[in-house]
């Protein structure tokens, strides 16, 4: 089973940018959906952005004008470009992969993901 490892987190001031990366141990062309999630202390994990096997992207309303999901041509790295960060974006961020759902497009936002990275902290100060 593929393993996912996030990197690129850290601390930034409000209004700044960060780019998260998710390295897969194998190419991900057989996935139906790839996603970025986050979980803030005391809150449920929420989906932020997804990309399907033909690179169609979908976003949660809370981030759609600020965050961009993408992956490289080799399909081994997933990215999340985060711009205009706000203190409320402070959370653990996770990448996830789906090999089972047969979903695509916006349906990737509601997939039950079963392959997860370990998470990485993003802290935005005011």
BAMARLUM-300566 format. One line per field, with one value per residue (C-alpha): x, y, z; residue in three letters. Coordinates in Angstrom, 3 decimals. Layout:
REM residues N
xx [X,...]
yy [Y,...]
zz [Z,...]
aa [ala,...]
***
This chain:
REM residues 126
xx [0.000,1.252,2.581,2.094,4.440,3.594,6.145,6.273,4.338,5.452,4.647,3.673,2.087,-1.435,-1.533,1.437,1.703,2.837,3.096,2.474,3.811,2.718,5.178,3.786,5.898,4.494,2.879,-0.765,-2.309,-4.450,-6.150,-9.662,-9.205,-6.451,-7.244,-6.005,-7.702,-7.066,-8.009,-7.843,-7.797,-11.263,-12.716,-13.586,-11.318,-12.491,-11.782,-10.172,-9.415,-9.468,-8.108,-9.339,-7.556,-8.021,-6.886,-10.250,-10.099,-12.727,-12.600,-14.385,-16.045,-13.823,-10.646,-11.628,-10.319,-7.082,-5.880,-4.850,-4.383,-2.139,0.125,3.220,3.366,4.920,1.904,4.032,3.675,0.586,0.670,-1.441,-0.590,-2.057,-2.251,-3.585,-3.416,-5.529,-5.171,-8.194,-6.187,-4.039,-4.380,-2.788,-2.898,-3.176,-3.041,-5.124,-5.639,-8.599,-8.195,-11.682,-14.520,-14.838,-15.672,-14.534,-15.017,-16.787,-17.742,-14.140,-15.098,-17.282,-15.157,-14.196,-10.412,-8.474,-4.842,-3.466,-0.251,0.927,0.014,1.951,1.360,0.537,0.390,-0.755,-0.179,-2.035]
yy [0.000,3.466,5.624,9.392,11.897,15.582,18.399,22.170,23.150,25.687,29.097,32.135,35.494,36.280,37.162,34.950,31.807,28.221,25.305,21.856,18.777,15.170,12.582,9.190,6.052,4.989,6.808,7.603,7.255,4.348,6.523,7.805,10.838,12.616,15.140,17.589,17.775,19.718,19.374,22.177,21.485,20.641,20.519,17.782,16.996,18.843,18.300,21.270,20.276,17.223,16.172,13.225,10.918,13.300,16.250,17.859,19.841,20.646,22.877,23.530,26.939,28.059,27.868,27.882,31.374,30.971,27.377,25.433,21.664,20.169,17.225,16.677,14.959,11.845,11.614,10.978,14.346,16.221,19.905,22.473,26.102,28.225,31.991,34.815,32.607,33.501,32.600,30.307,28.228,27.029,23.237,19.886,19.274,15.811,14.365,11.329,8.883,6.867,3.647,2.212,4.652,4.928,8.589,11.636,15.382,17.008,13.573,13.326,15.771,13.136,10.021,7.909,8.098,5.152,6.048,8.950,10.802,11.475,15.157,18.393,21.491,24.868,27.836,31.278,34.191,37.478]
zz [0.000,-0.843,1.979,2.107,3.770,4.134,4.253,3.966,7.058,9.619,11.014,8.991,9.617,8.487,4.817,4.038,1.935,2.350,-0.032,1.385,-0.359,-0.064,-1.320,-2.248,-2.051,-5.435,-8.330,-7.729,-11.184,-9.928,-7.325,-7.891,-5.672,-3.742,-1.062,1.513,4.908,8.080,11.708,14.242,17.983,19.220,15.715,13.271,10.356,7.257,3.583,1.851,-1.731,-3.961,-7.332,-9.359,-11.776,-14.702,-12.583,-11.991,-8.780,-6.182,-3.119,0.124,0.159,3.031,0.934,-2.720,-3.473,-1.506,-1.802,-4.919,-5.154,-7.807,-8.502,-10.571,-13.932,-12.451,-10.146,-7.087,-5.402,-4.342,-3.459,-1.681,-2.350,0.425,-0.026,2.130,5.203,8.211,11.903,11.527,9.040,11.948,12.050,11.310,7.580,6.052,2.569,1.718,-1.159,-2.355,-4.319,-3.954,-4.445,-8.255,-7.570,-9.522,-9.734,-6.794,-5.477,-4.283,-1.532,0.141,-0.338,2.667,2.394,3.789,3.070,5.107,5.738,9.275,9.130,9.379,11.487,9.999,12.375,11.254,13.618,13.547]
aa [unk,unk,unk,unk,unk,unk,unk,unk,unk,unk,unk,unk,unk,unk,unk,unk,unk,unk,unk,unk,unk,unk,unk,unk,unk,unk,unk,unk,unk,unk,unk,unk,unk,unk,unk,unk,unk,unk,unk,unk,unk,unk,unk,unk,unk,unk,unk,unk,unk,unk,unk,unk,unk,unk,unk,unk,unk,unk,unk,unk,unk,unk,unk,unk,unk,unk,unk,unk,unk,unk,unk,unk,unk,unk,unk,unk,unk,unk,unk,unk,unk,unk,unk,unk,unk,unk,unk,unk,unk,unk,unk,unk,unk,unk,unk,unk,unk,unk,unk,unk,unk,unk,unk,unk,unk,unk,unk,unk,unk,unk,unk,unk,unk,unk,unk,unk,unk,unk,unk,unk,unk,unk,unk,unk,unk,unk]
***
